[in-house]
Amino acid sequence: MSMSADSRSQSLLSQRLRRNRLVLTSSVLITAFALFWLAWILLATFTRGFAALTPSLFLRNTPAPGDAGGLLNAFAGSLVMVGLGTLMGTPVGILAGIFLGEFGKGSKVASTVRFFNDILLSTPSIIVGLFIYALVVVPMGGFSGLAGSFTLAILLLPIVLRTTDEMLRLVPSQTREAALALGAPYWMVILKVTLRAASSGIVTGVLLAIARISGETAPLLFTALNNQFWSLNLGKPMANLPVVVFQFAMSPYQGWQQLAWAGALIAMLAVLLTGILTRIIFAPRKP
């Protein structure tokens, strides 16, 4: 009887080991497959973009077909729109996240807001671009950098809101109770205790959201469009790096294609450095 039980347990153990090896092998192969294509994309972008990195890239505006030039106006336009979109979307996202994490625990309003925020978070960016096109571009009578900034703000908002909500909910309730027991009002507990405890996670979420919206192309085609000249007028079409890279990469001109590779490399390095610096600066410190 004991031998039968031992043989059954050995059979079950061998089956589990075979399944474990199968799942582990499949996971490793799938990971290697994904990393292969990622490495190929990074290598191609670096090798082709590095050859086009010249001082004129940062000193001259986008050229006409057949002429030499750079991406100065595209860099400036992207910085303006990303910066303005961040200034508009970040405070709203943090305040809404504070409401969900601190005041809306267990309420139907908070559940509804989280539900619609998740929908907005998963909405394709081109849908947001079409929404701003109908809401801002058409009434204004033309494309503008302001419309592009609104689009980026809406794309950034749900990321910041979700991050703030999650970080505040991770703060132990005992921390709030200890501050309240000392006689501090609840607004001061939020400002001085919970937000400080969650600050690294919130800032990390904001930086990652900025990195995401910096590469958005489709919504800017419907809002900011593009401008081949230097312009910081938010009421007019404004050059931006993602759209310039898209248009130049699709063109038949060799010079434009080289600029597109260089712009793609700069955008990739900016996103990569943002992610690395975020993890380094806000990594948990060992006591």
C-alpha positions in Angstrom: 0.0 0.0 0.0 2.8 2.4 0.9 4.7 1.4 -2.3 1.6 2.3 -4.3 1.3 5.7 -2.6 5.0 6.3 -3.1 4.8 5.5 -6.8 1.7 7.8 -7.2 3.5 10.6 -5.5 6.6 10.1 -7.6 4.4 10.1 -10.8 2.7 13.4 -9.7 6.1 14.9 -8.9 7.5 14.0 -12.3 4.4 15.4 -14.0 4.8 18.7 -12.2 8.5 18.8 -13.0 7.7 18.3 -16.7 5.1 21.0 -16.7 7.5 23.3 -14.9 10.2 22.7 -17.4 7.7 23.3 -20.3 6.4 26.5 -18.9 9.9 27.8 -18.0 11.3 26.9 -21.4 8.3 28.6 -23.1 8.7 31.7 -21.0 12.5 31.9 -21.8 11.9 31.4 -25.5 9.1 34.0 -25.7 11.2 36.5 -23.7 14.2 35.9 -26.0 12.0 36.4 -29.0 10.7 39.7 -27.7 14.2 40.9 -26.7 15.6 39.9 -30.1 13.2 42.3 -32.0 13.7 45.0 -29.3 17.5 44.8 -29.7 17.2 44.8 -33.5 15.0 48.0 -33.4 17.4 49.7 -31.0 20.5 48.7 -33.0 19.0 49.9 -36.3 17.9 53.2 -34.8 21.3 53.8 -33.2 23.4 52.9 -36.2 21.3 54.9 -38.7 20.6 57.8 -36.4 24.1 58.2 -35.1 25.5 58.8 -38.6 23.1 61.8 -38.9 24.1 63.4 -35.5 25.8 66.6 -36.5 25.8 70.1 -34.8 23.5 71.4 -37.5 20.8 69.0 -36.2 20.4 71.2 -33.1 21.1 74.5 -34.8 19.1 74.6 -37.9 15.4 74.3 -38.7 13.8 71.5 -40.8 14.9 72.0 -44.4 13.1 72.0 -47.8 13.4 69.0 -50.0 17.0 68.6 -51.2 18.4 71.2 -48.7 20.5 70.6 -45.6 19.1 71.4 -42.2 18.3 70.2 -38.7 15.5 69.7 -36.3 15.8 72.8 -34.1 12.2 73.9 -34.5 10.9 70.4 -34.0 12.8 70.0 -30.7 11.6 73.4 -29.5 8.0 72.7 -30.5 8.0 69.4 -28.7 9.5 70.9 -25.6 6.8 73.6 -25.5 3.9 71.3 -26.1 5.1 68.6 -23.7 5.9 71.2 -21.0 2.5 72.9 -21.3 0.7 69.6 -21.4 2.5 68.5 -18.3 1.7 71.8 -16.5 -2.0 71.3 -17.4 -2.4 67.6 -16.8 -0.2 67.0 -13.7 -2.0 69.1 -11.1 -5.4 67.8 -12.2 -4.2 64.2 -12.1 -2.6 64.6 -8.7 -5.6 66.4 -7.1 -8.0 63.8 -8.6 -5.7 61.0 -7.3 -5.7 62.6 -3.8 -9.5 62.6 -3.9 -9.6 58.9 -4.8 -6.9 57.8 -2.5 -7.9 59.8 0.6 -11.6 60.9 0.4 -13.2 58.3 -1.9 -12.4 55.1 -0.2 -15.3 52.7 -0.8 -17.6 55.3 -2.4 -19.5 54.8 -5.6 -18.1 58.1 -7.0 -14.6 56.9 -6.6 -15.4 53.6 -8.2 -17.0 55.4 -11.1 -14.0 57.8 -11.5 -11.6 54.9 -11.5 -13.7 53.0 -14.1 -13.7 55.9 -16.5 -10.1 56.7 -15.8 -9.2 53.1 -16.8 -11.2 53.5 -20.0 -9.3 56.8 -20.8 -6.0 55.1 -19.9 -6.6 52.4 -22.5 -8.2 54.6 -25.2 -6.0 54.8 -28.3 -4.3 58.2 -28.5 -5.7 58.9 -32.0 -9.2 58.9 -30.5 -8.1 61.7 -28.1 -6.6 63.5 -31.0 -9.9 63.4 -32.9 -11.8 64.6 -29.8 -9.5 67.6 -29.4 -9.8 68.2 -33.2 -13.6 68.5 -32.8 -13.5 70.4 -29.5 -10.6 72.8 -30.1 -9.3 72.8 -33.7 -12.6 73.2 -35.5 -13.9 76.1 -33.3 -10.5 77.8 -33.5 -10.5 77.5 -37.3 -7.1 75.8 -37.6 -4.4 73.6 -36.1 -2.4 75.0 -33.2 0.2 74.2 -30.6 -2.4 74.8 -27.9 -4.6 72.1 -29.3 -1.6 69.7 -29.3 -0.9 70.7 -25.6 -4.4 69.9 -24.7 -4.2 66.5 -26.3 -0.9 65.6 -24.5 -2.5 66.8 -21.2 -5.4 64.5 -21.6 -3.1 61.6 -22.4 -0.9 62.3 -19.4 -3.8 62.9 -17.0 -5.0 59.2 -16.4 -1.5 58.0 -15.9 -0.8 60.6 -13.2 -4.2 60.0 -11.6 -3.8 56.3 -11.5 -0.2 56.5 -10.1 -1.2 59.0 -7.4 -4.2 56.9 -6.3 -2.2 53.7 -6.1 0.7 55.3 -4.3 -1.6 57.0 -1.7 -3.4 53.7 -1.1 -0.1 52.0 -0.3 0.6 54.4 2.6 -0.4 52.5 5.8 -3.5 53.8 7.5 -1.6 53.7 10.8 0.5 56.6 9.5 -2.6 58.8 9.0 -4.0 57.7 12.4 -0.8 58.6 14.1 -0.8 62.1 12.6 -4.4 62.6 13.4 -3.8 61.5 17.0 -1.3 64.3 17.4 -4.1 66.8 16.6 -3.2 67.6 13.0 -6.1 68.5 10.6 -6.8 66.0 7.8 -5.6 68.4 5.1 -2.3 68.8 6.9 -2.0 65.0 7.2 -2.4 64.7 3.5 0.0 67.5 2.7 2.7 66.7 5.2 2.5 63.0 5.7 0.8 60.9 3.0 2.0 62.9 0.1 5.5 63.0 1.4 5.4 59.2 1.9 4.1 58.7 -1.6 6.1 61.5 -3.3 8.7 59.2 -4.9 6.1 57.0 -6.6 4.0 60.0 -7.7 7.0 61.8 -9.3 8.1 58.5 -10.9 4.6 58.2 -12.5 4.7 61.8 -13.7 8.1 61.3 -15.3 7.1 58.1 -17.0 3.9 59.8 -18.3 6.0 62.6 -19.7 8.2 60.0 -21.4 5.1 58.4 -22.9 3.5 61.6 -24.3 6.8 62.8 -25.7 6.6 60.2 -28.5 2.9 60.5 -29.4 2.4 61.1 -33.1 -1.1 60.3 -34.2 -3.0 62.8 -32.0 -0.6 65.7 -33.0 -1.4 65.1 -36.6 -5.0 66.1 -35.8 -4.2 69.0 -33.5 -0.7 70.7 -33.9 0.0 69.4 -37.4 3.5 70.7 -38.2 5.4 73.8 -39.1 8.6 73.8 -41.2 9.7 77.1 -39.8 10.6 78.4 -36.3 7.5 79.3 -34.4 6.5 79.3 -30.7 3.1 80.8 -31.4 0.6 78.4 -29.6 -2.2 79.7 -31.8 -0.6 78.4 -35.0 0.6 75.0 -36.3 3.7 74.1 -34.4 6.6 71.8 -35.4 7.1 68.7 -33.2 9.5 65.9 -33.3 7.2 62.9 -33.6 5.3 64.3 -36.6 8.5 65.5 -38.3 10.0 62.0 -37.9 6.9 60.4 -39.3 6.7 62.7 -42.3 10.5 62.6 -43.1 10.6 58.9 -42.7 7.9 58.5 -45.3 9.5 60.9 -47.8 11.6 59.9 -50.8 14.4 62.3 -49.9 17.6 60.9 -48.5 18.4 64.0 -46.4 14.9 63.9 -44.8 15.2 60.2 -44.1 18.6 60.7 -42.3 17.0 63.5 -40.2 14.1 61.1 -39.3 16.6 58.5 -38.1 18.4 61.1 -36.0 15.2 62.4 -34.5 14.1 58.9 -33.7 17.4 58.3 -32.0 17.1 61.5 -29.9 13.6 60.6 -28.9 14.5 57.1 -28.0 17.5 58.3 -25.9 15.4 60.9 -24.1 12.8 58.3 -23.1 15.5 55.8 -22.1 17.4 58.3 -20.0 14.2 59.5 -18.4 13.4 55.9 -17.3 16.9 55.2 -16.1 17.2 58.5 -14.1 13.8 57.9 -12.6 14.8 54.5 -11.3 18.1 55.8 -10.0 16.9 58.9 -8.3 13.8 57.4 -6.7 15.2 53.9 -6.0 14.6 52.8 -2.3 17.5 53.7 -0.2 19.0 51.1 2.2 19.2 52.3 5.8 
